[in-house]
Amino acid sequence: MLSARTSVGHTARHRAAGVEAIVVDSGSHGAGATRFWVGASTLGALGSPARGIRPLDIDSRGRANLGDPVDVGPNPMFLAVSPATGVLGVAHELADGRVSTWTIEEDTLAAFGRPGGTGAADPCHVAFAESGNLLFAANYSGGRLSAHPVGPDVAADAALAVDFTGTGPNASRQEAPHPHQAVIDAPRGRLLVPDLGTDRVRVLGLAGLPAALDHDDSADIVLHAGAGPRHLVVSGDLAITANELDRTASVIDLGEGREAAWFPISDDVEPRGLGCSAIHLTSTGIALIGDRDADALRALRFDAHARTLELVATVPTGGRHPRDLELTHDERFAVVADQGSDSIAVIALDGGVPTHVVATLETPAPACLARVP
C-alpha cells in the first residue's frame, strides 16, 4: 500500500536556462488532474532498479506529484488500464513472461486476478479487450501474442496464443518475429500487432473470442523492408506506425490493408539503432513520437486527406532514452518516460505541438505511462 504521496527530491529540477522549474505539489491530485501509473524496470539493465510502479498526477497547470512505489512483482515494464472496468494490467518483462491484474483505489492497489504466464519471453505490452474480460500481451522475444482471462481471483495464464513466423532484412534485429504492441481496431473487430522483426502489422480477428483468435498471414499489412514497426495509433480508416529501425513513420490504409506512404521523422541526428519508440496522436492531428536517437520528442502534422506527415517541432526531453509517452486529458502536456536517465519530462503543448520542458521528475527507470481514464 502507498503512504501519503511524497515527491522525489521535493521539486522538479531545472534542465536548461529559461525552463520553468515547477514545484512538485502534494495537492495536485484532484479536480482537473490527470492520473498516470508509471511502469518501471526493477532489474537495473537500463536506469536504476525501481522498487515498483508508482502513481503520478499532473494538474492543469503542469504541477506534478509522484507517489510512493508499489511492489506488483518483478520488472513491471508496461501497464494498461481498462476503460471498461478500471482494472490495471501489468506486463512483467521476463524470460518467463508473466502478466498480472490489479484493482486501483486512489493510491492503493490490490491483486484482482492471480498472476499468469504468457508461455513466451519478454511481454513488453498489454492491452485490454473492450469488455475488459481479456488482456492481450505482445511477447517481444517469444514472437507470440497471448490472450489472458481477467476476473476476480482468476489465474491469468494464457488461454489463447498466436505464434508468428518470419524474419526481416536487418540480421541483428529482425532474426525472428518481435511483436511490440497490441491495439484494438474496434470498427473492424480486429487486433493490430506491430511486428518489429518482420516489417508487418499482424492482423488478428476477434470475432471468434473467447474460443479462438483468428490469424492468417495473408491478412497482415506489409511495411517497407527494414522499417521495424514498434507502435501505432488508429485514426479512422488510417493508422500511423512509429518505425524503430529506420526512423520513419508510416501511414496505413486499414480498409485496403496496405502501407500508403512513409516519412522520415528527421534527418538531424546520427542513427544509433534505437530510433522511434512510442506514438500518440493529439486531437489536433499532431503525431507525437519518442526519438531515442535524439533523446527528443518529435511532432509531425498528420494530414489524413493527403496521407502525409510533416515534422513541425522537436523538443529535447533533457533525459535519455524516451521509451514511452502519454498526454494529459486536456492535452496541455505530454509526459515522457526517460528510462536511461531515471527521469520523467513534462512538456508543454500548444495546439498539440510541443514547445518546451516545464518540469523534470526523478524516478528510477521509468518505462511506461498508463493513463487512468
TORLUMRO-931704 format. One line per field, with one value per residue (C-alpha): x, y, z; residue in three letters; residue number from 0. Coordinates in nm, 2 decimals, m for minus. Layout:
% TORLUMRO-931704
u <- [X, ...]
v <- [Y, ...]
w <- [Z, ...]
r <- [ALA, ...]
k <- [NUM, ...]
***
This chain:
% TORLUMRO-931704
u <- [0.00, 0.10, 0.15, 0.06, 0.22, 0.56, 0.78, 1.12, 1.36, 1.06, 1.09, 1.12, 1.48, 1.59, 1.71, 1.80, 1.83, 1.49, 1.29, 1.05, 1.10, 0.77, 0.73, 0.60, 0.29, 0.14, m0.20, m0.20, m0.42, m0.78, m1.02, m0.86, m0.56, m0.46, m0.36, m0.10, 0.07, 0.44, 0.57, 0.94, 1.23, 1.33, 1.63, 1.86, 1.95, 1.88, 1.84, 1.85, 1.65, 1.30, 1.11, 0.77, 0.52, 0.40, 0.12, 0.18, m0.06, m0.03, m0.27, m0.40, m0.11, 0.16, 0.22, 0.33, 0.32, 0.48, 0.35, 0.54, 0.63, 0.41, 0.55, 0.35, 0.62, 0.94, 1.00, 0.66, 0.77, 0.43, 0.09, m0.26, m0.59, m0.91, m1.16, m1.44, m1.35, m1.07, m0.86, m0.48, m0.29, 0.08, 0.33, 0.63, 0.91, 1.09, 1.24, 0.95, 0.68, 0.41, 0.10, m0.10, m0.41, m0.48, m0.77, m0.70, m0.84, m0.68, m0.32, m0.36, m0.35, m0.49, m0.45, m0.75, m0.68, m0.39, m0.07, m0.03, 0.23, 0.23, 0.42, 0.68, 0.96, 0.96, 0.60, 0.65, 0.30, m0.05, m0.40, m0.75, m1.03, m1.32, m1.52, m1.22, m1.25, m0.94, m0.58, m0.37, 0.01, 0.27, 0.57, 0.87, 1.13, 0.88, 0.72, 0.38, 0.05, m0.12, m0.47, m0.54, m0.86, m0.93, m1.15, m1.15, m0.92, m0.89, m0.55, m0.42, m0.24, m0.26, m0.59, m0.52, m0.20, m0.08, 0.28, 0.42, 0.70, 0.93, 1.23, 1.34, 1.64, 1.82, 2.00, 2.08, 1.73, 1.50, 1.62, 1.27, 0.93, 0.92, 0.56, 0.58, 0.23, m0.14, m0.40, m0.78, m0.91, m1.27, m1.45, m1.32, m1.33, m0.95, m0.64, m0.34, 0.01, 0.32, 0.59, 0.93, 1.10, 0.91, 0.81, 0.44, 0.14, m0.02, m0.40, m0.59, m0.97, m1.16, m1.49, m1.41, m1.34, m1.33, m1.29, m1.03, m0.80, m0.81, m0.49, m0.40, m0.06, m0.23, m0.43, m0.12, m0.02, 0.33, 0.55, 0.86, 1.17, 1.37, 1.11, 1.08, 0.73, 0.71, 0.39, 0.09, m0.22, m0.55, m0.73, m1.05, m0.97, m0.60, m0.32, 0.03, 0.32, 0.64, 0.91, 1.20, 1.47, 1.47, 1.34, 1.03, 0.65, 0.42, 0.06, m0.15, m0.48, m0.67, m0.95, m0.73, m0.47, m0.17, 0.11, 0.01, 0.33, 0.61, 0.81, 1.14, 1.08, 1.40, 1.75, 1.93, 2.09, 2.32, 2.11, 2.22, 2.00, 1.73, 1.50, 1.13, 0.96, 0.60, 0.35, 0.03, m0.20, m0.35, m0.70, m0.55, m0.38, m0.02, 0.16, 0.40, 0.68, 0.96, 1.30, 1.57, 1.84, 1.79, 1.66, 1.37, 1.00, 0.92, 0.59, 0.46, 0.15, m0.08, m0.29, m0.54, m0.67, m0.33, m0.20, 0.12, 0.33, 0.54, 0.78, 0.68, 0.87, 1.14, 1.19, 1.48, 1.34, 1.65, 1.68, 1.80, 1.61, 1.25, 1.08, 0.71, 0.49, 0.13, m0.09, m0.28, m0.66, m0.67, m0.38, m0.19, 0.11, 0.29, 0.46, 0.77, 0.94, 1.32, 1.43, 1.80, 1.82, 1.58, 1.35, 1.01, 0.98, 0.66, 0.64, 0.40, 0.18, 0.04, m0.24, m0.08, 0.27, 0.54, 0.71, 0.93, 1.00, 0.83, 0.94, 1.16, 1.08, 1.33, 1.22, 1.41, 1.40, 1.05, 0.94, 0.57, 0.30, m0.05, m0.32, m0.62, m0.94]
v <- [0.00, 0.36, 0.60, 0.97, 1.09, 1.23, 1.39, 1.26, 1.55, 1.76, 1.98, 1.95, 2.02, 2.28, 2.12, 2.43, 2.80, 2.96, 2.65, 2.70, 2.46, 2.35, 2.25, 1.90, 1.99, 1.74, 1.90, 1.85, 1.53, 1.64, 1.80, 1.87, 1.64, 1.35, 1.04, 0.80, 0.49, 0.46, 0.12, 0.07, m0.18, m0.34, m0.51, m0.22, m0.31, 0.05, 0.31, 0.24, m0.05, 0.06, m0.07, m0.10, 0.11, 0.45, 0.69, 1.03, 1.33, 1.62, 1.91, 2.16, 2.39, 2.13, 2.08, 1.72, 1.48, 1.14, 0.88, 0.61, 0.29, m0.02, m0.37, m0.56, m0.82, m0.83, m0.60, m0.44, m0.27, m0.20, m0.11, m0.06, 0.04, m0.10, 0.18, m0.06, m0.18, 0.04, m0.27, m0.23, m0.48, m0.54, m0.70, m0.84, m0.84, m1.15, m1.45, m1.64, m1.40, m1.31, m1.08, m0.97, m0.76, m0.52, m0.30, 0.07, 0.26, 0.61, 0.54, 0.17, m0.14, m0.49, m0.81, m0.87, m1.20, m1.43, m1.38, m1.60, m1.70, m1.59, m1.91, m1.68, m1.45, m1.08, m0.95, m0.58, m0.45, m0.53, m0.41, m0.49, m0.61, m0.36, m0.56, m0.58, m0.96, m1.03, m0.90, m0.92, m0.94, m0.89, m1.11, m0.95, m1.23, m1.51, m1.40, m1.45, m1.27, m1.42, m1.36, m1.39, m1.41, m1.13, m1.18, m1.18, m1.45, m1.59, m1.72, m1.51, m1.79, m1.76, m1.91, m1.84, m1.77, m1.70, m1.77, m1.57, m1.67, m1.48, m1.25, m0.91, m0.77, m0.64, m0.95, m0.83, m0.70, m0.90, m1.25, m1.35, m1.20, m0.94, m0.83, m0.50, m0.38, m0.48, m0.23, m0.28, m0.18, m0.17, m0.06, m0.36, m0.61, m0.67, m0.67, m0.49, m0.61, m0.42, m0.68, m0.52, m0.84, m0.90, m0.55, m0.64, m0.53, m0.85, m0.86, m1.09, m1.13, m1.10, m1.25, m1.59, m1.48, m1.62, m1.95, m1.85, m1.58, m1.58, m1.51, m1.56, m1.43, m1.31, m1.06, m0.90, m0.55, m0.55, m0.24, m0.14, m0.35, m0.27, m0.04, m0.23, m0.11, m0.07, 0.11, 0.25, 0.47, 0.43, 0.73, 0.65, 0.43, 0.50, 0.42, 0.56, 0.34, 0.46, 0.25, 0.19, 0.06, 0.31, 0.62, 0.66, 0.68, 0.50, 0.59, 0.27, 0.23, m0.01, m0.06, m0.17, m0.33, m0.16, 0.09, 0.41, 0.61, 0.66, 0.96, 1.02, 1.16, 1.37, 1.38, 1.59, 1.31, 1.01, 0.70, 0.49, 0.19, 0.30, 0.52, 0.56, 0.45, 0.54, 0.73, 0.93, 1.14, 1.45, 1.57, 1.84, 1.59, 1.61, 1.27, 1.28, 1.03, 0.95, 0.96, 0.77, 0.85, 1.22, 1.19, 1.41, 1.44, 1.48, 1.63, 1.56, 1.72, 1.45, 1.53, 1.25, 1.36, 1.38, 1.10, 1.29, 1.36, 1.67, 1.75, 2.07, 2.06, 1.89, 1.93, 1.76, 1.59, 1.67, 1.30, 0.98, 0.70, 0.83, 0.49, 0.59, 0.90, 0.99, 1.30, 1.47, 1.46, 1.82, 1.78, 2.07, 1.85, 1.55, 1.33, 1.13, 0.84, 0.88, 0.54, 0.58, 0.90, 0.79, 1.08, 1.19, 1.50, 1.71, 1.90, 2.19, 2.15, 2.44, 2.31, 1.96, 2.09, 2.06, 2.38, 2.33, 2.11, 2.26, 2.00, 1.70, 1.44, 1.19, 0.83, 0.51, 0.36, 0.47, 0.26, 0.32, 0.58, 0.43, 0.70, 0.64, 0.71]
w <- [0.00, m0.06, 0.22, 0.17, m0.16, m0.14, m0.40, m0.50, m0.45, m0.35, m0.66, m1.03, m1.15, m1.40, m1.72, m1.92, m1.89, m1.92, m1.85, m1.57, m1.27, m1.13, m0.76, m0.71, m0.53, m0.28, m0.35, m0.73, m0.72, m0.75, m0.99, m1.32, m1.26, m1.48, m1.30, m1.45, m1.32, m1.40, m1.51, m1.45, m1.47, m1.14, m1.29, m1.35, m1.71, m1.82, m1.54, m1.17, m1.03, m0.94, m0.63, m0.81, m1.00, m0.88, m0.93, m1.10, m1.11, m1.35, m1.30, m1.55, m1.47, m1.51, m1.14, m1.08, m0.79, m0.77, m0.52, m0.34, m0.52, m0.50, m0.54, m0.80, m0.88, m1.09, m1.39, m1.44, m1.76, m1.93, m1.78, m1.91, m1.75, m1.88, m1.98, m1.91, m1.56, m1.43, m1.37, m1.41, m1.62, m1.59, m1.83, m1.64, m1.90, m1.80, m1.98, m1.82, m1.93, m1.68, m1.66, m1.36, m1.28, m1.00, m0.87, m0.81, m0.52, m0.51, m0.41, m0.32, m0.53, m0.46, m0.66, m0.88, m1.06, m0.99, m1.19, m1.50, m1.76, m2.12, m2.23, m2.41, m2.33, m2.26, m2.28, m2.35, m2.40, m2.28, m2.39, m2.27, m2.48, m2.50, m2.24, m2.01, m1.97, m2.17, m2.16, m2.47, m2.43, m2.70, m2.62, m2.79, m2.77, m2.78, m3.10, m2.96, m2.90, m2.59, m2.45, m2.08, m1.89, m1.64, m1.34, m0.96, m0.83, m1.19, m1.29, m1.58, m1.76, m2.14, m2.27, m2.63, m2.83, m3.18, m3.26, m3.55, m3.80, m4.04, m4.05, m4.19, m4.37, m4.05, m3.94, m3.59, m3.51, m3.74, m3.70, m3.57, m3.51, m3.24, m3.17, m2.98, m2.92, m2.93, m3.04, m3.06, m3.40, m3.28, m3.60, m3.79, m3.50, m3.51, m3.31, m3.47, m3.36, m3.49, m3.55, m3.55, m3.66, m3.98, m4.10, m4.07, m3.88, m3.78, m3.81, m3.57, m3.59, m3.27, m3.38, m3.25, m2.89, m2.63, m2.81, m3.07, m3.20, m3.58, m3.77, m4.14, m4.27, m4.59, m4.38, m4.24, m4.35, m4.50, m4.45, m4.64, m4.58, m4.27, m4.11, m3.78, m3.68, m3.30, m3.20, m3.39, m3.35, m3.52, m3.67, m3.85, m4.15, m4.12, m3.88, m3.82, m3.72, m3.54, m3.71, m3.47, m3.71, m4.00, m3.81, m4.02, m3.96, m4.20, m4.29, m4.33, m4.51, m4.28, m4.52, m4.80, m4.57, m4.72, m4.64, m4.82, m4.76, m4.51, m4.40, m4.21, m3.86, m3.90, m4.06, m3.80, m3.59, m3.65, m3.60, m3.30, m3.38, m3.13, m3.33, m3.27, m2.96, m2.86, m3.06, m2.98, m3.19, m3.05, m3.12, m3.34, m3.57, m3.43, m3.42, m3.12, m3.14, m2.90, m3.06, m2.87, m3.11, m3.04, m2.68, m2.80, m2.86, m3.23, m3.36, m3.71, m3.85, m3.99, m4.30, m4.32, m4.66, m4.82, m4.61, m4.52, m4.21, m4.18, m3.90, m3.72, m3.39, m3.19, m2.82, m2.64, m2.33, m2.12, m2.04, m2.21, m2.38, m2.41, m2.41, m2.36, m2.37, m2.28, m2.28, m2.01, m2.06, m2.15, m2.39, m2.24, m2.16, m2.29, m2.03, m2.14, m1.96, m2.00, m1.87, m1.92, m1.71, m1.43, m1.51, m1.65, m1.86, m1.86, m2.19, m2.27, m2.58, m2.78, m3.01, m2.98, m3.07, m2.80, m2.70, m2.40, m2.09, m1.79, m1.53, m1.48, m1.22, m1.07, m1.06, m1.13, m1.48, m1.59, m1.89, m1.93, m1.85, m1.82, m1.81, m1.59, m1.79]
r <- [MET, LEU, SER, ALA, ARG, THR, SER, VAL, GLY, HIS, THR, ALA, ARG, HIS, ARG, ALA, ALA, GLY, VAL, GLU, ALA, ILE, VAL, VAL, ASP, SER, GLY, SER, HIS, GLY, ALA, GLY, ALA, THR, ARG, PHE, TRP, VAL, GLY, ALA, SER, THR, LEU, GLY, ALA, LEU, GLY, SER, PRO, ALA, ARG, GLY, ILE, ARG, PRO, LEU, ASP, ILE, ASP, SER, ARG, GLY, ARG, ALA, ASN, LEU, GLY, ASP, PRO, VAL, ASP, VAL, GLY, PRO, ASN, PRO, MET, PHE, LEU, ALA, VAL, SER, PRO, ALA, THR, GLY, VAL, LEU, GLY, VAL, ALA, HIS, GLU, LEU, ALA, ASP, GLY, ARG, VAL, SER, THR, TRP, THR, ILE, GLU, GLU, ASP, THR, LEU, ALA, ALA, PHE, GLY, ARG, PRO, GLY, GLY, THR, GLY, ALA, ALA, ASP, PRO, CYS, HIS, VAL, ALA, PHE, ALA, GLU, SER, GLY, ASN, LEU, LEU, PHE, ALA, ALA, ASN, TYR, SER, GLY, GLY, ARG, LEU, SER, ALA, HIS, PRO, VAL, GLY, PRO, ASP, VAL, ALA, ALA, ASP, ALA, ALA, LEU, ALA, VAL, ASP, PHE, THR, GLY, THR, GLY, PRO, ASN, ALA, SER, ARG, GLN, GLU, ALA, PRO, HIS, PRO, HIS, GLN, ALA, VAL, ILE, ASP, ALA, PRO, ARG, GLY, ARG, LEU, LEU, VAL, PRO, ASP, LEU, GLY, THR, ASP, ARG, VAL, ARG, VAL, LEU, GLY, LEU, ALA, GLY, LEU, PRO, ALA, ALA, LEU, ASP, HIS, ASP, ASP, SER, ALA, ASP, ILE, VAL, LEU, HIS, ALA, GLY, ALA, GLY, PRO, ARG, HIS, LEU, VAL, VAL, SER, GLY, ASP, LEU, ALA, ILE, THR, ALA, ASN, GLU, LEU, ASP, ARG, THR, ALA, SER, VAL, ILE, ASP, LEU, GLY, GLU, GLY, ARG, GLU, ALA, ALA, TRP, PHE, PRO, ILE, SER, ASP, ASP, VAL, GLU, PRO, ARG, GLY, LEU, GLY, CYS, SER, ALA, ILE, HIS, LEU, THR, SER, THR, GLY, ILE, ALA, LEU, ILE, GLY, ASP, ARG, ASP, ALA, ASP, ALA, LEU, ARG, ALA, LEU, ARG, PHE, ASP, ALA, HIS, ALA, ARG, THR, LEU, GLU, LEU, VAL, ALA, THR, VAL, PRO, THR, GLY, GLY, ARG, HIS, PRO, ARG, ASP, LEU, GLU, LEU, THR, HIS, ASP, GLU, ARG, PHE, ALA, VAL, VAL, ALA, ASP, GLN, GLY, SER, ASP, SER, ILE, ALA, VAL, ILE, ALA, LEU, ASP, GLY, GLY, VAL, PRO, THR, HIS, VAL, VAL, ALA, THR, LEU, GLU, THR, PRO, ALA, PRO, ALA, CYS, LEU, ALA, ARG, VAL, PRO]
k <- [0, 1, 2, 3, 4, 5, 6, 7, 8, 9, 10, 11, 12, 13, 14, 15, 16, 17, 18, 19, 20, 21, 22, 23, 24, 25, 26, 27, 28, 29, 30, 31, 32, 33, 34, 35, 36, 37, 38, 39, 40, 41, 42, 43, 44, 45, 46, 47, 48, 49, 50, 51, 52, 53, 54, 55, 56, 57, 58, 59, 60, 61, 62, 63, 64, 65, 66, 67, 68, 69, 70, 71, 72, 73, 74, 75, 76, 77, 78, 79, 80, 81, 82, 83, 84, 85, 86, 87, 88, 89, 90, 91, 92, 93, 94, 95, 96, 97, 98, 99, 100, 101, 102, 103, 104, 105, 106, 107, 108, 109, 110, 111, 112, 113, 114, 115, 116, 117, 118, 119, 120, 121, 122, 123, 124, 125, 126, 127, 128, 129, 130, 131, 132, 133, 134, 135, 136, 137, 138, 139, 140, 141, 142, 143, 144, 145, 146, 147, 148, 149, 150, 151, 152, 153, 154, 155, 156, 157, 158, 159, 160, 161, 162, 163, 164, 165, 166, 167, 168, 169, 170, 171, 172, 173, 174, 175, 176, 177, 178, 179, 180, 181, 182, 183, 184, 185, 186, 187, 188, 189, 190, 191, 192, 193, 194, 195, 196, 197, 198, 199, 200, 201, 202, 203, 204, 205, 206, 207, 208, 209, 210, 211, 212, 213, 214, 215, 216, 217, 218, 219, 220, 221, 222, 223, 224, 225, 226, 227, 228, 229, 230, 231, 232, 233, 234, 235, 236, 237, 238, 239, 240, 241, 242, 243, 244, 245, 246, 247, 248, 249, 250, 251, 252, 253, 254, 255, 256, 257, 258, 259, 260, 261, 262, 263, 264, 265, 266, 267, 268, 269, 270, 271, 272, 273, 274, 275, 276, 277, 278, 279, 280, 281, 282, 283, 284, 285, 286, 287, 288, 289, 290, 291, 292, 293, 294, 295, 296, 297, 298, 299, 300, 301, 302, 303, 304, 305, 306, 307, 308, 309, 310, 311, 312, 313, 314, 315, 316, 317, 318, 319, 320, 321, 322, 323, 324, 325, 326, 327, 328, 329, 330, 331, 332, 333, 334, 335, 336, 337, 338, 339, 340, 341, 342, 343, 344, 345, 346, 347, 348, 349, 350, 351, 352, 353, 354, 355, 356, 357, 358, 359, 360, 361, 362, 363, 364, 365, 366, 367, 368, 369, 370, 371, 372]
***
